[in-house]
């Protein structure tokens, strides 16, 4: 899929710079993600990928430039405000509630989506719509049989699936996944790719991923980030054939 300039992008960064003291981590970065696109950001360690995700999701505020989500400026907004605006993310390190059940982990996100809080006189178990929505996400990520198990008892790949499920519970239409297959075996990676493909149908996906087989099999376009700047944005095939990218990152693997 190529971005249609006549259609408002789901996510747009214009001249975004992020500095920490004298160190400029991202430099006047421009990036557009089309609605419904699956887009990967790749690059060597230290390129600024985590900083980019932290800016988009509201953990950091940009030093300059603008970030917009579906045409709405979100640069500098708090993470919960950005989430309510329609963007959810996972983290590089699995971020779940180990002592709660799988079902309860997912239900927390559904509760936030509907603006419901726990209360002594309002038992969550009796809220039919909340539970139905939670069951729906549980099925989406293939964890129906583990719903009553503690999240801490899941295998590593199941925990990653649960975290993806937690991003879906908010109903966001733009999903950020930070190295979703890191640490997985080949079989687990293949299963994760199919899961991501299925749950992002009709949504916009931006992901950071080091496994090039995942990027090439899943994503419509790829942006290469090197030393805080976008070196190239193209289809996976176009990026692999780009000599500047080969020299900076892919090397002989691309050839």
N, C-alpha and C positions, 0 to 999 in steps of 0.2 A: 504494500500500500504506500502511495506517495501522498504527501500532504497537499490538500487542495487549498490554495491561497484564498479562494472565494469563501471558504467556510472558516468560521472562527475556531482557532485551535483550542483543544481542551486545556493545554498547558503551554504557557509562553514565558520565556525569560528574555529580557531585553537589556543588554549592557550591564549584566549583573556582575558586580565585583564584591569579593569578601576579603577583608584584611584582618589580620590579628596583629595589632601593633604595626611594625614595619613590614611584616610578611604578607604579601598579597597571594592568597591561596587560589582564588578564582579571579580571572582578569577579563572584564568587559564581555562576559559570556552571553551569546545569543543562541537560543534553542527553542524550537517549536515542535510540539507533539500533537498530531492530529487526533481528533476525536475517534475513538475506536481502534487506534493504532497500538501495536505492541512494539515498544522501542527499548533498546538496550543502550546503556552507557558503559563503555569499556575503557581500560587504560591501565597503565602500570601503577604499582603502589605509590602513594604520595601524589597522584595526579589531581586529587581534589574531589573524588567521587562521593565520599562520605559527607564532605562539606556541602556539596551540591544537594544531596538528599536532605541534609539538615536545614538548609535554607528553604527548600521547597515545602518541607513539612512544618516549618515554624520553630524549630529548635534554635536556629540562629536567624538574625535579621540581616539582610544584605547591607553592605557598606554603601552601595549605590546601585542604581538600576531598578528594574521593575519585574516582578513576578506576578503573572495573572493566571487564574483558574477559571475556565469558561468565561473569560472576558472580565472577571472581577479581580481587582488588585488584592493580593494576599501577602505581599512582602512585609514582614514585620508583625503580622498577625500571630496570635498565640496558637499553639498546635491544636487545641480543642476547637478554636474558631475555624481553623482551616479544615478540620475534620467535618465539622457541621456544614461547611461550604461544599463538601463533596469529595474530599481526598483522604485516603487512608494509606498507612505504610506498615511494613514489617521491618524488623531490624536484623542486622547481621548476626547478632547473638540472640538465640531464642528467648523470647520475652513473654512468658506465660505464668499463670498462677499454679505452681506445682501442687499445692495442697488443696486445691479445689478440683472438682470433677471436670471432665472434658465438657460436659453439658453446661456446667456453671461458668466455665471460662467463656464459652460462646454467649451465654445468656447475658453476661455483663455488658457485652457490646450491644446486644439487642435492646437492653434496658436503656442504655445511653441514647440509642437512636430514637427511642420513643419518649425520652425525657422522663423516665421512671426511676425512682430510687427505692432502695430497700427501706422497709418501715415495719415497726412492730404490729401495726394494725392493718397492714396491707400485704398479706403473704404472696410472695412472687409465684409460688407453685400454683396459685389459683388463677393466674392471669393467662387465659387460654391463648390469646393472640401472641403474647411474648413467647410462650412455650412452642407454639406452632412455628414461629419464625426461627427459633433456635433449632428445632428439629430439622427444618429445611436446610439450614447451613450445615448442620451435622452430616446430613446426607450428601450435600455437595462435596464435602471434603473426604467422604468415604470413611467416617469414623462412627457410624451408627452403632456398631457392636461395642464401642469403647466409651459410650456416652456417660456411663456411671462410674467409670474408672478414674482414679486420680490422674491428673495431667502429668504428674511427675513419674508415673509408672509407664508412660508411653515410650515407644522406641524413639530414637532421634528423628527419624523421618516422619513418624506420626506427630511428633511435637511440632515439626516444621509445617506439616499439613494443618495442624490446629491453629498455628499462628496465622497462616493464610486465611483460615476460616474466620479468625478474629477480625481481620481487615474487612471481610465481607459483611460482617454483622451490622456495620454502621450504615450500609446501603450506599457507600461511596461509589461514584462512577469513574474515579481516577485512582488507580492502585499503584503504589510504589513498593517494590520488593527488592530488598537489599541482600544479594547473594543467596537466593532461596535454596540452592542446591549445594551449598558449601558443606563439605564433610560427608557427602553421601557417596555410596557405592554406585557403580554404573546402573545397576538395576533400580536402585532407589531414585537415581537421577531421572531415568526414563519415566518412572511413575510420577515423579514430581512435575516433569514437563507436561505430561498429559493432564494432570490435575490443573496446573496453571492455565493451560490452553482452554480447558473446559470452563473454569470458573471466571475467566476474563472475557468470555463471549459477550459482546455488547458493551464492554467497558474499555477504558484506556489504560494501558499498562506501561509503566516506566520501570525498568529494572537495571540494577548493577549486577553483573555476573562475570566471573572469570572463566567459566567453562565455555569454550567457544562452540562446542557442539550444541550446547543448550541455546546459545545466542542465535546460531545459524539455523536451527530447526524451529525456533519459536518466534523470532522477531521479524517485523516488517522492515524496520530500519535500525541502523546502528550509528551512534555517535562516539567518536574516539576522543577522549579527554587526555591531554598531555600537558603537564606543568600548568594546569589551571585554565587552559584554553581548548576550545573545540578544534581539533586538527582536521576532522572530516566527518560528514554525515552522509550516509548512503545506504543502499541495500546491503545485506550481508555480503553478497557477491561483489558489489562495488567496493566495499571496504577492504575485502581480502585482496583485491587486485590493485589497491592504491599503494604505490611505491613508498610514499611518505609514511603511510601507516605501517607498512612492513618494516621500515627502518626504525620507527619510533617504538613499535610495540609488538606486532605479530611476528616479525622476523621470518625465519625460514619456515615456520609452521604455516604461514599464509601461502608461501610459494608451493 
